[in-house]
Amino acid sequence: MQDTNITIILFAAGLMAAVIMIVLFVLMRQLGKGQKQVRARLDAFKNRFTDARAQVAQTASIRINQQQTGLAAKLSALLPRQDQLQIRLAKAGMDIELARYATICGVIAAATLTALTLAGLPPIMALALGIIGGFGLPHLYVGRRIASRIERFTKQFPEAIDLMVRGLKSGLPVNECIANVGQELSEPAGTEFRKITDGMRLGKQLEDVLWETADRLDTADFKFFVISLVVQRETGGNLGETLGNLSGILRQRQAMKLKIRAMSSEAKASAWIVGVLPFIMLGLIMLMNYDYGIILFTHPKAIVAGIGALIWMGLGLIVMAKMIKFEV
């Protein structure tokens, strides 16, 4: 009779987990629908002004990567989705080859595997955690570098546009204004504008270089800037006035983001407290009464209840994170 009850509880827990995952998937799709629509419109506008030259350059870069031989090619071949990884490294501002990145991942995985094996973990679990640590930790580090670099670029970008506006009003052409921005500003805005200047010196068209930079940065602010330049070159008009208005809009967007961050700080603090407090209490219980706390990991009903609580708490945290995240 007890085994039957445990089976029913496990079945109910699995069914509840499946329902929660479906609801979570639907909520995430609905909450992220607006951002996807904006990105789709920007990409559709971009496709109207791109031509075969970008495809030729991409094909040439692919041939260069394929010509690598020896140990570098073998190490880089172990990495999944190499094209996306190269884009992430460029977006993070890291001038590093895939072979070196693969070597770093291998060293971290080997060190993690050795440490966990010496700690007494089973070999299979140590190997799995070593692989996860070897690929996961560098991925997280690159992700944090990307977020930090994009945030600093977004803060510098209105100043870059103001420099271009002053140059245009003084009679300089667009190319010279972009070169001046690359010389005056520091990393990361100065670096990106210097890359644009270097691309034009190599014979590329301005639109192609701008769209390449927009793909690398993947920020709405820079895409608005590229659209403004492309439309002005197609239709004519006062580019200085257009960029001046764009600079004001970008500054207003930054102010709105800071206001949203300040207003949502209370919800973020609540989410951190709600997420961390159960684990702190569990640790205190294990320290004060180990025999009482270990039941949560040994008794079948307690395990099912704990898994259900983790799933439900994770669902609540994800919903709270989506609710306080606004696309400005």
C-alpha positions in Angstrom: 0.0 0.0 0.0 2.8 2.4 0.9 4.6 1.6 -2.4 1.4 2.4 -4.3 1.1 5.7 -2.6 4.7 6.6 -3.4 4.1 5.7 -7.0 1.0 7.9 -7.2 2.9 10.8 -5.5 5.7 10.5 -8.0 3.3 10.4 -10.9 1.5 13.4 -9.7 4.8 15.3 -9.1 5.9 14.5 -12.7 2.6 15.6 -14.1 2.7 18.8 -12.1 6.3 19.5 -13.3 5.2 19.0 -16.9 2.3 21.4 -16.5 4.5 24.0 -14.9 7.1 23.7 -17.6 4.4 24.2 -20.3 3.0 27.2 -18.5 6.5 28.6 -18.1 7.2 28.2 -21.8 4.0 30.0 -22.7 4.7 32.8 -20.3 8.2 33.3 -21.6 7.1 33.4 -25.2 4.3 36.0 -24.4 6.6 38.2 -22.3 9.4 38.2 -24.9 7.1 38.7 -27.9 7.5 42.5 -28.0 11.3 42.4 -28.0 11.3 39.8 -30.8 9.0 42.0 -32.9 11.3 45.0 -32.6 14.3 42.8 -33.5 12.5 41.3 -36.5 11.6 44.8 -37.8 15.2 45.9 -37.5 16.4 42.8 -39.3 13.8 43.2 -42.0 14.9 46.8 -42.6 18.6 45.7 -42.7 17.9 43.1 -45.4 16.6 45.9 -47.7 20.0 47.6 -47.8 22.4 44.7 -47.7 23.8 43.1 -50.9 26.1 40.2 -51.9 29.3 42.0 -50.8 28.7 40.9 -47.2 28.2 37.3 -48.3 31.4 37.4 -50.2 33.3 38.7 -47.2 31.7 36.0 -45.0 32.7 33.3 -47.5 36.3 34.5 -47.5 36.4 34.5 -43.7 35.1 30.9 -43.8 37.8 29.9 -46.2 40.4 31.4 -44.0 39.1 29.4 -41.0 39.1 26.2 -43.0 42.7 26.7 -44.0 43.9 26.2 -40.4 45.8 23.0 -39.9 47.6 21.2 -37.1 46.9 21.5 -33.4 45.0 24.7 -33.7 42.5 23.2 -36.0 42.1 20.1 -33.9 41.5 22.1 -30.7 39.0 24.6 -32.3 37.2 21.6 -34.0 36.2 20.4 -30.5 34.1 23.6 -29.8 30.5 23.5 -30.8 28.9 26.3 -32.9 32.2 27.9 -33.8 30.7 30.7 -35.8 28.5 31.8 -32.9 31.4 31.6 -30.5 33.5 33.9 -32.7 30.7 36.4 -32.8 30.5 36.3 -29.0 34.2 36.7 -28.6 34.2 39.7 -31.0 31.2 41.2 -29.2 33.0 40.9 -25.9 36.0 42.7 -27.4 38.3 39.7 -26.8 41.0 39.3 -29.5 41.5 35.6 -29.0 41.7 32.7 -31.3 39.4 29.7 -31.1 42.3 27.4 -30.5 43.5 29.4 -27.4 39.9 29.5 -26.2 39.6 25.8 -26.5 42.9 25.3 -24.7 41.6 27.4 -21.8 38.4 25.4 -21.7 40.4 22.2 -21.6 42.7 23.4 -18.8 39.7 24.4 -16.7 37.9 21.1 -17.3 41.1 19.1 -16.4 41.6 21.2 -13.2 38.0 20.8 -12.2 38.1 17.0 -12.9 41.2 16.6 -10.9 39.9 18.6 -7.9 36.6 16.8 -7.8 38.3 13.4 -8.1 40.6 14.2 -5.2 37.6 15.3 -3.2 36.2 11.8 -3.5 33.4 12.2 -6.0 32.5 9.3 -8.3 34.5 9.4 -11.6 31.4 9.7 -13.8 30.0 12.6 -11.8 33.5 14.3 -11.6 33.8 13.9 -15.4 30.4 15.4 -16.0 31.0 18.3 -13.7 34.5 18.9 -15.2 33.0 19.1 -18.7 30.3 21.5 -17.5 32.9 23.6 -15.6 35.3 23.6 -18.5 32.8 24.9 -21.0 30.3 26.7 -18.7 32.7 28.9 -16.8 34.4 30.5 -19.9 30.9 30.9 -21.4 29.7 32.8 -18.3 32.8 34.9 -18.3 32.4 35.9 -21.9 28.7 36.6 -21.3 29.6 39.0 -18.4 32.2 40.7 -20.6 29.6 41.1 -23.3 27.0 42.6 -20.9 29.6 45.0 -19.4 31.0 46.1 -22.7 27.5 46.7 -24.3 26.5 48.7 -21.2 29.6 50.9 -21.4 29.1 51.3 -25.2 25.5 52.4 -24.7 26.5 55.0 -22.2 29.2 56.4 -24.6 27.1 56.2 -27.7 25.2 59.5 -27.3 28.5 61.3 -26.8 29.8 59.7 -30.0 26.8 61.0 -31.9 27.2 64.5 -30.5 30.8 64.5 -31.7 29.6 63.5 -35.2 27.0 66.2 -35.1 29.6 68.9 -34.3 31.8 67.6 -37.1 28.9 67.6 -39.6 28.0 71.2 -38.6 31.6 72.3 -39.2 31.5 70.9 -42.7 33.3 67.6 -42.3 32.1 64.5 -44.3 30.6 61.5 -42.5 33.8 59.4 -42.9 35.9 62.0 -41.2 33.4 62.4 -38.4 33.5 58.7 -37.8 37.3 58.7 -37.8 37.3 61.6 -35.3 35.0 59.7 -32.9 37.3 56.7 -33.0 40.3 58.9 -32.1 38.5 60.9 -29.3 36.6 58.2 -27.4 38.0 55.3 -25.4 37.1 51.6 -25.4 34.6 50.3 -26.4 32.9 53.1 -28.5 36.3 54.4 -29.8 37.4 50.8 -30.8 34.2 50.1 -32.7 34.4 53.4 -34.6 38.0 52.7 -35.4 37.1 49.4 -36.8 34.5 51.1 -39.0 37.2 53.5 -40.3 39.6 50.6 -40.9 37.0 48.8 -42.9 36.3 51.8 -45.1 40.1 52.2 -45.7 40.2 48.6 -46.9 37.7 49.4 -49.6 34.4 48.4 -48.0 31.2 50.5 -48.4 30.1 52.5 -45.4 26.7 50.7 -45.2 28.4 47.3 -45.2 30.8 48.2 -42.4 28.0 49.7 -40.4 25.8 46.7 -40.7 28.7 44.4 -39.8 29.3 46.4 -36.6 25.5 46.4 -35.9 25.5 42.6 -36.2 28.6 42.3 -33.9 27.2 44.7 -31.2 23.5 43.6 -31.6 22.1 46.7 -29.8 19.0 48.6 -30.8 20.7 52.0 -30.3 23.4 51.4 -32.9 20.9 49.9 -35.3 18.9 53.1 -35.0 22.0 55.0 -35.9 22.7 52.9 -38.9 19.2 53.2 -40.2 19.4 57.0 -39.8 22.6 57.1 -41.9 21.3 54.7 -44.5 17.9 56.5 -44.9 19.7 59.9 -45.1 22.0 58.6 -47.9 19.0 57.2 -49.8 16.7 60.2 -49.4 18.9 63.1 -48.5 18.2 65.7 -45.7 20.0 67.3 -42.8 22.0 64.5 -41.3 23.3 66.7 -38.4 19.8 67.5 -37.3 18.7 63.8 -37.6 21.6 62.6 -35.6 21.0 65.3 -33.0 17.4 64.2 -32.5 18.6 60.6 -32.3 21.1 61.6 -29.6 18.3 63.2 -27.6 16.1 60.1 -28.0 19.0 57.8 -26.8 19.6 59.9 -23.8 15.9 59.8 -22.9 16.0 56.0 -23.3 18.9 55.7 -20.9 17.1 57.9 -18.4 14.0 55.8 -18.7 16.1 52.6 -18.2 17.7 54.1 -15.0 14.2 55.1 -13.7 12.9 51.5 -14.4 15.9 50.1 -12.6 15.3 52.3 -9.6 11.6 51.4 -9.5 12.2 47.7 -9.8 15.0 47.5 -7.2 12.5 46.6 -4.5 11.1 43.7 -6.6 14.7 42.5 -7.3 15.6 42.6 -3.6 12.4 40.6 -2.8 13.3 38.0 -5.5 16.8 37.6 -4.0 15.4 37.2 -0.5 12.7 34.7 -1.5 15.3 32.7 -3.5 18.1 32.6 -1.0 16.2 32.4 2.3 15.0 28.7 2.0 18.6 27.6 1.3 19.9 29.6 4.3 17.3 28.0 6.5 18.1 24.6 5.3 21.7 25.1 6.1 20.9 26.3 9.6 18.7 23.3 10.2 21.4 20.9 9.0 23.9 22.5 11.4 21.5 22.5 14.4 19.8 19.2 13.8 21.4 17.0 11.1 19.1 14.0 11.6 16.0 16.2 11.1 17.3 18.0 8.1 18.7 14.9 6.3 15.1 13.5 6.0 14.6 16.0 3.1 17.2 14.1 1.1 16.4 10.5 2.1 12.6 10.1 2.5 10.8 9.6 -0.8 7.9 11.9 0.0 10.3 14.6 1.3 12.3 14.3 -2.0 9.1 14.7 -4.0 8.1 17.7 -1.9 11.5 19.3 -2.2 11.6 18.9 -6.0 8.1 20.4 -6.3 9.1 23.3 -4.1 12.2 24.0 -6.2 10.2 23.9 -9.4 7.5 26.2 -8.0 10.0 28.6 -6.5 12.0 28.7 -9.8 8.8 29.4 -11.7 8.0 32.3 -9.4 11.5 33.8 -9.7 11.4 33.6 -13.5 8.0 35.3 -13.6 9.2 38.0 -11.3 12.4 38.5 -13.4 10.3 38.8 -16.6 7.9 41.2 -14.9 10.6 43.7 -13.9 12.4 43.5 -17.2 11.2 46.1 -19.7 12.3 46.7 -23.2 12.7 50.5 -23.7 
